[in-house]
Amino acid sequence: MFLTRKLNSLLSLIDLSIVRKSVLYGWQTGEVETKQDVLLPDGAETYLTATNPRLQELRQRYATFQAQASMAIVWTDEYVQSYGLQSFRGDNCYVWQTRDPNCAEINYCLTAYYVKTIDSLGVLEKNSEDGLFGVHTYTVDLRVFSRDLLDSTVELNFLEKHLQLSHIDDLTILDIGAGYGRLAYRTANTFPNVSRYFCTDAVPESTFLSEYHLKFRGLEDKVTVVPLDEIEKKLQEQKIDLAVNIHSFSECSLEAIEWWLSLLAAEKVKNLFIVPNASDHGGDKLALNSGEDFSILVEKYGYRLQVKAPKYEDPMVQKYGVSPTYYYLFELES
Ligand SMILES: C[S@@+](CC[C@H](N)C(=O)[O-])C[C@H]1O[C@@H](n2cnc3c(N)ncnc32)[C@H](O)[C@@H]1O
């Protein structure tokens, strides 16, 4: 005992401690293998390559488009190209699945049970997890979950609660920084009243992957991927009920955020949902990864905060649930 205490007091200087192995779970000792095989549908391996002509074309077009829109602080070419295209739903730059706070097996288990209790919208009934493209999955209560499915369920229930999306005729949504189309896929499956969900992005790989993914899901009648250099024109032609930005502005430069906000304000997009990254469980501010607050910019373009709420309503789940953060809902002042 004396020796353990002595050693622990020394080890605490370097954030370490001696703990009995018998009190740890397998996922804490590394004895449980978390790496999963990448399941791919036919054709994915040949299409999802860095030399695909569509990806090359998008790269060229984005490189010559207005620089402000894509000015990168996180999403450099090296960053995005360090991840394999074929495992785009894996634990990578789009959706951290093992590296964000609370991403152990036990946190997934807690979050899955929580999500089942708050899903009055029925997202889980209308969506499943097929484990494709490298996504990490956890089976809880005989059902397969992923962070993709959990986050989407919580987000859509939040939006239904505050904006009653299911009651809006011909609902139109714009997703800025849409990644591989995670929320587009879940939204199109959930809301029969969605007339169009637009995905846009300033990173060519993301546009390329969302085009592929949403076509693969058979959602071309509901979802449109709009390349960066076509988005201004598209928004001039199209009313948008809600713009969403999920874990994207936190990874953008202030210049890029301002470019998007000026576009939304010019086209009078009324509702804006922002989910920042939150390494500290969020809540204190709407911030970039660097910690810089960008709420002043949002206000500058006429957006007023209507709701700020923890991702998980139960404080214990906000403490231990997968990747806790805060949700921010703004409305454009008229
Ligand atoms: C962490 S991913 C989140 C993806 C998606 N919103 C989700 O939650 O699944 C961040 C996204 O922001 C996009 N992004 C990076 N820089 C951007 C910019 N300047 N303008 C718009 N989107 C950007 C990336 O391409 C990527 O799709």
The ligand as an ORCA input file, in Angstrom:
! r2SCAN-3c Opt
* xyz 0 1
  C     -16.145     17.246    -38.994
  S     -16.805     17.303    -40.611
  C     -18.546     17.270    -40.251
  C     -19.342     16.755    -41.379
  C     -20.869     16.760    -41.192
  N     -21.381     18.074    -40.916
  C     -21.294     15.810    -40.106
  O     -21.591     16.274    -39.001
  O     -21.338     14.603    -40.361
  C     -16.528     18.998    -41.091
  C     -17.053     19.356    -42.456
  O     -16.772     20.749    -42.697
  C     -16.364     20.884    -44.054
  N     -15.605     22.124    -44.249
  C     -14.304     22.363    -44.017
  N     -13.990     23.639    -44.369
  C     -15.130     24.206    -44.832
  C     -15.463     25.503    -45.344
  N     -14.545     26.462    -45.475
  N     -16.736     25.734    -45.720
  C     -17.681     24.745    -45.602
  N     -17.422     23.512    -45.132
  C     -16.168     23.235    -44.749
  C     -15.559     19.620    -44.304
  O     -15.399     19.361    -45.675
  C     -16.437     18.593    -43.615
  O     -17.436     18.156    -44.491
*
